[in-house]
Amino acid sequence: MMGNSIELSEDNGSRFCGKTIPEEIVIHIFLYVPVKDLIRSATHVCKYWHHLLTQYHFWFTRMQVEGYKLSETTKQRLLEETNETLVLRALQSVCGNYLHLNKNLILNPSGIDGFQHWMVRHGGDKMIVEDTPTGSDLIPEEAGLPTQHCFVTSYIASSRCQVVNLEHLGLDPCVIDILRPEIHISEWVSARWDCHSKSTIAVLLKGADDTQQVDITWNSRTDDVICRQWYKMQKVVADYPTGLKQITFTNIGKDLQFWAGHYGAKTAGSSVKFVL
């Protein structure tokens, strides 16, 4: 691992004001120093600190402090990678929360800001945003959404699309490739009590050479669906193109009885997350 060539003194510590601070204590202190300070400043103080801060073991431990837990498969992949600089950058990116892990990459996911950040194609009487769902139950607390806003479709399919450019977010495709976090796709959906509807999520995962499409379809006419209740459409994607650089999230919805007005599927909480 990086930094193993340095010769350490026999006292296995760092001198400060004539006293030797054991290496274990130095490492413990570093575990609670902001990551940006470790990377930008501490690692350049001296060869000894640089040695400590370029060891994989330190960053694996720091990940536990930050609440992340790598799978054995991911950890083994990191240990077998010959590009030590890339591995170190990946570990530091996780610890420093630079990868937006467990954070929703979709902006304005429920329409609280109208159609801001969305490219919309209207059908029928156009897609609208309701402050509170009409003709269905309230969005359940388990959805974890801050408001009751939701998108509502009409009798001809309407769609909304949002493109997430990962490189613009500072997400290095090489780091994503070596960590291979799961991609969690989800959205909450409901139909009115008096009109059936359907909703489809189509997510395009664009890599360096390939593009993969992930579809999730919901239909209120399905036997186990009760109209007016809310359901979570979701899918976890672990196998996706290498060199991932762009994610396109599209929702398409309509009612199934061709009623004028806004009787189509209601959706809220559109979400795409990287999860380790």
C-alpha positions as a Python dict, from the first residue, in 0.01 Angstrom:
ca = {
    (1, 'M'): (0, 0, 0),
    (2, 'M'): (104, 360, -49),
    (3, 'G'): (377, 500, 174),
    (4, 'N'): (522, 168, 292),
    (5, 'S'): (877, 262, 187),
    (6, 'I'): (927, 519, 465),
    (7, 'E'): (1152, 424, 757),
    (8, 'L'): (983, 481, 1090),
    (9, 'S'): (1166, 541, 1415),
    (10, 'E'): (1173, 264, 1672),
    (11, 'D'): (961, 459, 1919),
    (12, 'N'): (668, 429, 1673),
    (13, 'G'): (532, 774, 1739),
    (14, 'S'): (550, 1144, 1672),
    (15, 'R'): (761, 1390, 1873),
    (16, 'F'): (583, 1694, 2014),
    (17, 'C'): (740, 1929, 2271),
    (18, 'G'): (997, 1665, 2356),
    (19, 'K'): (733, 1398, 2412),
    (20, 'T'): (652, 1096, 2196),
    (21, 'I'): (287, 1059, 2096),
    (22, 'P'): (213, 693, 2014),
    (23, 'E'): (108, 625, 1656),
    (24, 'E'): (-227, 489, 1776),
    (25, 'I'): (-306, 824, 1940),
    (26, 'V'): (-204, 1021, 1631),
    (27, 'I'): (-429, 804, 1412),
    (28, 'H'): (-718, 837, 1658),
    (29, 'I'): (-689, 1216, 1642),
    (30, 'F'): (-680, 1209, 1262),
    (31, 'L'): (-1002, 1008, 1258),
    (32, 'Y'): (-1189, 1319, 1376),
    (33, 'V'): (-1010, 1586, 1176),
    (34, 'P'): (-1214, 1713, 874),
    (35, 'V'): (-1123, 1514, 565),
    (36, 'K'): (-1050, 1825, 358),
    (37, 'D'): (-790, 1931, 618),
    (38, 'L'): (-629, 1587, 616),
    (39, 'I'): (-601, 1590, 237),
    (40, 'R'): (-503, 1954, 181),
    (41, 'S'): (-290, 2021, 488),
    (42, 'A'): (-203, 1740, 730),
    (43, 'T'): (-65, 1503, 469),
    (44, 'H'): (192, 1769, 367),
    (45, 'V'): (321, 1846, 719),
    (46, 'C'): (589, 1575, 729),
    (47, 'K'): (682, 1236, 582),
    (48, 'Y'): (551, 1056, 890),
    (49, 'W'): (204, 1210, 870),
    (50, 'H'): (202, 1155, 494),
    (51, 'H'): (279, 789, 557),
    (52, 'L'): (-9, 751, 802),
    (53, 'L'): (-257, 933, 579),
    (54, 'T'): (-179, 731, 266),
    (55, 'Q'): (-250, 395, 425),
    (56, 'Y'): (-566, 218, 316),
    (57, 'H'): (-626, 90, 669),
    (58, 'F'): (-663, 444, 802),
    (59, 'W'): (-926, 532, 544),
    (60, 'F'): (-1115, 204, 592),
    (61, 'T'): (-1135, 293, 962),
    (62, 'R'): (-1237, 652, 882),
    (63, 'M'): (-1520, 516, 666),
    (64, 'Q'): (-1657, 330, 967),
    (65, 'V'): (-1643, 651, 1171),
    (66, 'E'): (-1841, 827, 894),
    (67, 'G'): (-2103, 548, 901),
    (68, 'Y'): (-2013, 372, 576),
    (69, 'K'): (-1964, -2, 549),
    (70, 'L'): (-1804, -155, 244),
    (71, 'S'): (-1908, -499, 128),
    (72, 'E'): (-1633, -761, 132),
    (73, 'T'): (-1653, -774, -248),
    (74, 'T'): (-1592, -401, -281),
    (75, 'K'): (-1314, -405, -23),
    (76, 'Q'): (-1140, -693, -200),
    (77, 'R'): (-1170, -514, -534),
    (78, 'L'): (-1002, -208, -383),
    (79, 'L'): (-721, -414, -232),
    (80, 'E'): (-655, -588, -564),
    (81, 'E'): (-650, -265, -767),
    (82, 'T'): (-297, -179, -883),
    (83, 'N'): (-367, 193, -920),
    (84, 'E'): (-303, 294, -560),
    (85, 'T'): (-362, 665, -629),
    (86, 'L'): (-711, 588, -761),
    (87, 'V'): (-796, 370, -460),
    (88, 'L'): (-680, 637, -218),
    (89, 'R'): (-885, 901, -402),
    (90, 'A'): (-1190, 675, -391),
    (91, 'L'): (-1159, 616, -17),
    (92, 'Q'): (-1104, 983, 54),
    (93, 'S'): (-1400, 1077, -165),
    (94, 'V'): (-1629, 850, 36),
    (95, 'C'): (-1502, 977, 371),
    (96, 'G'): (-1527, 1339, 260),
    (97, 'N'): (-1884, 1295, 128),
    (98, 'Y'): (-1768, 1408, -216),
    (99, 'L'): (-1963, 1133, -396),
    (100, 'H'): (-2314, 1241, -291),
    (101, 'L'): (-2369, 890, -151),
    (102, 'N'): (-2718, 821, -13),
    (103, 'K'): (-2832, 1161, -143),
    (104, 'N'): (-3106, 1214, -397),
    (105, 'L'): (-2956, 1334, -725),
    (106, 'I'): (-3296, 1446, -856),
    (107, 'L'): (-3384, 1812, -800),
    (108, 'N'): (-3738, 1926, -718),
    (109, 'P'): (-3853, 1562, -687),
    (110, 'S'): (-4217, 1634, -598),
    (111, 'G'): (-4292, 1962, -774),
    (112, 'I'): (-4268, 2196, -476),
    (113, 'D'): (-4098, 2438, -720),
    (114, 'G'): (-4341, 2369, -1001),
    (115, 'F'): (-4164, 2221, -1303),
    (116, 'Q'): (-3827, 2378, -1227),
    (117, 'H'): (-3539, 2146, -1333),
    (118, 'W'): (-3778, 1929, -1539),
    (119, 'M'): (-3827, 1908, -1915),
    (120, 'V'): (-4202, 1850, -1951),
    (121, 'R'): (-4411, 1720, -2239),
    (122, 'H'): (-4777, 1785, -2173),
    (123, 'G'): (-5063, 1564, -2292),
    (124, 'G'): (-5439, 1593, -2253),
    (125, 'D'): (-5520, 1876, -2015),
    (126, 'K'): (-5151, 1903, -1927),
    (127, 'M'): (-4956, 1783, -1626),
    (128, 'I'): (-5008, 1987, -1309),
    (129, 'V'): (-4872, 2001, -954),
    (130, 'E'): (-5110, 1962, -659),
    (131, 'D'): (-5019, 2106, -321),
    (132, 'T'): (-5215, 1824, -161),
    (133, 'P'): (-5330, 1508, -342),
    (134, 'T'): (-5690, 1531, -463),
    (135, 'G'): (-5896, 1212, -478),
    (136, 'S'): (-5631, 1000, -306),
    (137, 'D'): (-5484, 952, 39),
    (138, 'L'): (-5217, 1182, 172),
    (139, 'I'): (-4860, 1078, 93),
    (140, 'P'): (-4758, 851, 385),
    (141, 'E'): (-4499, 960, 640),
    (142, 'E'): (-4277, 666, 549),
    (143, 'A'): (-4208, 838, 215),
    (144, 'G'): (-4005, 1092, 412),
    (145, 'L'): (-4112, 1384, 193),
    (146, 'P'): (-4126, 1736, 340),
    (147, 'T'): (-4457, 1835, 176),
    (148, 'Q'): (-4765, 1681, 11),
    (149, 'H'): (-4683, 1817, -335),
    (150, 'C'): (-4723, 1574, -624),
    (151, 'F'): (-4724, 1571, -1003),
    (152, 'V'): (-5058, 1477, -1166),
    (153, 'T'): (-5114, 1360, -1525),
    (154, 'S'): (-5413, 1366, -1759),
    (155, 'Y'): (-5596, 1145, -2014),
    (156, 'I'): (-5310, 1151, -2268),
    (157, 'A'): (-4960, 1060, -2154),
    (158, 'S'): (-4752, 1340, -2009),
    (159, 'S'): (-4384, 1310, -1925),
    (160, 'R'): (-4119, 1491, -1726),
    (161, 'C'): (-3748, 1434, -1770),
    (162, 'Q'): (-3436, 1536, -1579),
    (163, 'V'): (-3074, 1478, -1683),
    (164, 'V'): (-2809, 1432, -1412),
    (165, 'N'): (-2456, 1499, -1537),
    (166, 'L'): (-2233, 1315, -1290),
    (167, 'E'): (-1913, 1488, -1398),
    (168, 'H'): (-2074, 1828, -1334),
    (169, 'L'): (-2139, 1706, -979),
    (170, 'G'): (-1770, 1621, -942),
    (171, 'L'): (-1827, 1245, -962),
    (172, 'D'): (-1527, 1083, -1127),
    (173, 'P'): (-1637, 786, -1345),
    (174, 'C'): (-1316, 603, -1250),
    (175, 'V'): (-1400, 632, -879),
    (176, 'I'): (-1755, 508, -943),
    (177, 'D'): (-1613, 214, -1140),
    (178, 'I'): (-1387, 101, -859),
    (179, 'L'): (-1644, 148, -580),
    (180, 'R'): (-1945, 24, -783),
    (181, 'P'): (-2212, 166, -549),
    (182, 'E'): (-2565, 43, -608),
    (183, 'I'): (-2804, 277, -787),
    (184, 'H'): (-3137, 299, -604),
    (185, 'I'): (-3424, 426, -820),
    (186, 'S'): (-3762, 503, -664),
    (187, 'E'): (-4079, 711, -675),
    (188, 'W'): (-4412, 718, -492),
    (189, 'V'): (-4729, 677, -698),
    (190, 'S'): (-5105, 673, -647),
    (191, 'A'): (-5431, 667, -845),
    (192, 'R'): (-5750, 852, -760),
    (193, 'W'): (-6023, 652, -592),
    (194, 'D'): (-6250, 696, -897),
    (195, 'C'): (-6017, 649, -1195),
    (196, 'H'): (-5751, 395, -1286),
    (197, 'S'): (-5412, 514, -1406),
    (198, 'K'): (-5061, 400, -1483),
    (199, 'S'): (-4710, 537, -1442),
    (200, 'T'): (-4372, 436, -1583),
    (201, 'I'): (-4021, 530, -1479),
    (202, 'A'): (-3755, 503, -1749),
    (203, 'V'): (-3396, 564, -1638),
    (204, 'L'): (-3110, 578, -1888),
    (205, 'L'): (-2762, 504, -1752),
    (206, 'K'): (-2506, 637, -1997),
    (207, 'G'): (-2153, 503, -1967),
    (208, 'A'): (-1835, 550, -2166),
    (209, 'D'): (-1934, 298, -2432),
    (210, 'D'): (-2281, 165, -2347),
    (211, 'T'): (-2622, 291, -2240),
    (212, 'Q'): (-2858, 86, -2023),
    (213, 'Q'): (-3229, 150, -1971),
    (214, 'V'): (-3409, 57, -1652),
    (215, 'D'): (-3791, 55, -1657),
    (216, 'I'): (-4038, 38, -1368),
    (217, 'T'): (-4409, 24, -1448),
    (218, 'W'): (-4708, 65, -1215),
    (219, 'N'): (-5075, 9, -1306),
    (220, 'S'): (-5367, 63, -1070),
    (221, 'R'): (-5557, -220, -1238),
    (222, 'T'): (-5313, -470, -1094),
    (223, 'D'): (-5488, -706, -853),
    (224, 'D'): (-5295, -603, -541),
    (225, 'V'): (-5338, -227, -592),
    (226, 'I'): (-5601, -32, -400),
    (227, 'C'): (-5690, 297, -566),
    (228, 'R'): (-5620, 612, -360),
    (229, 'Q'): (-5337, 441, -164),
    (230, 'W'): (-4973, 529, -228),
    (231, 'Y'): (-4716, 276, -346),
    (232, 'K'): (-4341, 291, -387),
    (233, 'M'): (-4200, 201, -726),
    (234, 'Q'): (-3839, 100, -677),
    (235, 'K'): (-3550, -92, -826),
    (236, 'V'): (-3187, -146, -729),
    (237, 'V'): (-2930, -157, -1009),
    (238, 'A'): (-2590, -310, -934),
    (239, 'D'): (-2479, -400, -1285),
    (240, 'Y'): (-2452, -85, -1496),
    (241, 'P'): (-2218, 46, -1770),
    (242, 'T'): (-1860, 137, -1681),
    (243, 'G'): (-1751, 497, -1707),
    (244, 'L'): (-2094, 613, -1594),
    (245, 'K'): (-2130, 983, -1668),
    (246, 'Q'): (-2497, 1064, -1711),
    (247, 'I'): (-2831, 951, -1566),
    (248, 'T'): (-3159, 1050, -1729),
    (249, 'F'): (-3477, 1007, -1522),
    (250, 'T'): (-3810, 1013, -1707),
    (251, 'N'): (-4162, 964, -1572),
    (252, 'I'): (-4457, 898, -1804),
    (253, 'G'): (-4815, 884, -1671),
    (254, 'K'): (-5181, 898, -1775),
    (255, 'D'): (-5527, 788, -1668),
    (256, 'L'): (-5674, 468, -1815),
    (257, 'Q'): (-6033, 584, -1858),
    (258, 'F'): (-5974, 885, -2086),
    (259, 'W'): (-6144, 1136, -1857),
    (260, 'A'): (-6099, 1506, -1917),
    (261, 'G'): (-5917, 1687, -1638),
    (262, 'H'): (-5646, 1550, -1412),
    (263, 'Y'): (-5740, 1195, -1323),
    (264, 'G'): (-5405, 1039, -1418),
    (265, 'A'): (-5131, 894, -1198),
    (266, 'K'): (-4999, 1107, -911),
    (267, 'T'): (-4626, 1084, -840),
    (268, 'A'): (-4392, 1229, -582),
    (269, 'G'): (-4041, 1181, -446),
    (270, 'S'): (-3861, 1095, -769),
    (271, 'S'): (-3525, 962, -655),
    (272, 'V'): (-3193, 831, -782),
    (273, 'K'): (-2925, 755, -523),
    (274, 'F'): (-2580, 601, -510),
    (275, 'V'): (-2571, 365, -212),
    (276, 'L'): (-2269, 175, -76),
}
